[in-house]
Amino acid sequence: MSSASSSAEPAATPPGGSADGAASAAAGVGSQTLSRGIRALEVLADEPGLTIAELAARLGVHRSIAYRILRTLEEHGLVVRDAAGRVALGARLAALARGVEHDLQAAALPELTTLARELGMTAFLVVLDHRECVTLVSVEPPHSVAAVAQRPGTRHSLTAGAPGLAIGSRLGAAQLAAAGVVLPDRPELAAARERGFATSSGEVIAGLSSVAAPLLVPGSAPAAVAVVYVGEQDVVALGERLRRAADAVAAEL
């Protein structure tokens, strides 16, 4: 009795078509599967603890497809399921993430730890990834009951928020063109260029403010050292402190 699914069978060459065309179609299907798997990881990074049905809804696919994606990711330790069937990212991802800008992470971590303890704020390192800022590593202040979490993997536009403005303020025309970024003509960007640090309030998340200093090291992605907080702060003092931290990281590298 033949299988109801034909996904394991090679695609037939269409009349008048070529084997190369069939191979391209097959590659397209493979790319879609990989894309869905990556998208599932991105969704779980933002919403840990989803059920398979909830994840399927987020991905816009049938539950059976979401299940197959999760089974593959589980086999590689990239996701885990608890007794209730809720899904979260697996420990294997942390091992993979350690290899991303490893030297930059290693140099920045002591400075971030010092900043978090000294300022009582969450300190984090952001790197440029295409047209977005991605949090690479963060440190929350110890013994704080009201620290703002900044999860590694969090993304936001380069054109919004203090980290993006800080990075953008130090990118040349060639780097901006390579990243496909057009920076808006904003007074905050001009101020960042002049002062050596950037500030923002409520741009990425309502009610949260941030200060960031650029960190450009040859051989590493454009980056910024930043803190995030709630309420009023002396942003000039914070900016100068972050500049010193960025200089220390650069010197270490």
Secondary structure, DSSP 8 states (H G I E B T S, - for coil): ---S--TTS-----TT--HHHHHHHHHHHHHHHHHHHHHHHHHHHHSTTB-HHHHHHHHTS-HHHHHHHHHHHHHTTSEEE-TT--EEE-HHHHHHHTTTTHHHHHHHHHHHHHHHHHHSSEEEEEEEETTEEEEEEEE--TT-SS-----TT-EEETTSSHHHHHHHTT--HHHHHHHT------HHHHHHHHHS-EEEESSSSTT-EEEEEEE--TTS--EEEEEEESS---HHHHHHHHHHHHHHHHHH-
